[in-house]
């Protein structure tokens, strides 16, 4: 066979065109080069084009500042010194490093479940956890909240099962879908306890009522609630007395616990089945021992210490009050999430840039596809360490930026009512 040269394909052009499309839609993202300093959070160093500058972080998901807690740092340093850095491979090859065994026991205890299984991230725990569970139940029907996180959506897709989407937090719509399904058919209801872009909370007990009545399993994502709600930090399910009613609780170690990783907790047979069948677990290197030890230290601390949770809620409430008093368009939220409505991707990015460059305040813009077009916002997350002076400075900076960009200071109630996230 004779090979004749053809016109070469310009592969780079495909990628350049994709990036140009993002820029045209004002969705191209630039990541700030930040250096967090333990003991100084929420202060950090921004390595800007003009050189290092001190900034205040207002959008971290290290909600309680546990990433700098001496107990967590101490556990990680001691374990890394004693056991080294890496895990040595997948758990199927390298076995369980002992700090990982202790971490899973701690998580099972936190959620009052028989067992827990740790993954390399919260994204993977949803993506591979949901898909594996559904595939293990023949002819499973998945019922998924319309605003579920992308990791959950991908888990549902990869399950290759029939699915039904119920309107966000709409228990009546969920009941319609459950009632229409075959009573003998396996059904899995997947939802979040706390939705991180609007800060609203699911009717967990009502969903459990429906699942029990119609014979469905429940799977709840507690990623943005674990550590921060409930007497021991078990999340919204613990706070609302529903922890024993939910079949599978999924959450993360990377937010309130200040480390890295994700997990699911549930019945021993269910957890063992996922361990034995989930590709996202089987073929992935385990978390390093030091990370596991740090996460365990954070969980143990937050099981007994209430200062972080109480201070966190008080700081969030004060931030909302100060921003509202400044006539800024704060979207209603019953939780620690403080969204400030912008409604335009270009001006949302411009607001973020001005805050960072001229006020030393770091808040990333939230644009499509994280939220629907037209509902762009700044998502503010106060921590226990944002004092009154920092909150007041934030309000002053936002007012200045709003005026310079011509954004309305007084919220348009109709626009805010229509705002929603996915």
Secondary structure, 3 states (H helix, E strand, C coil): CCCCCCCCCCHHHHHHHHHHHHHHCCCCCCCCCEEECCCCCCEEEEEECCEEEEEEECCCCCCCCHHHCHHHHHHHHHHHHHHCCCCCCEHHHHCCCHHHHHHHHHHHHHCCCCEEEEECCHHHHHHHHHHHHHHCCCCCEEEEECCCCHHHHHHHHHHCCEEEEECCCCHHHHHHHHHHCCCCCCEEEEEECECCCCCCECCHHHHHHHHHHHCCEEEEECCCCCCCCCCCCCCHHHHCCCCCCCCEEEEECCCCCCCCCEEEEECHHHHHHHHHHCHHHHCCECCCHHHHHHHHHHHHHHHHCCHHHHHHHHHHHHHHHHHHHCCCCECCCCCCCEEEECCCHHHHHHHHHHHHHHHCEECCEECCCCECCCCCEEEECCCCCCCHHHHHHHHHHHHHHHHHHCCCCCCCHHHHHHCCEC
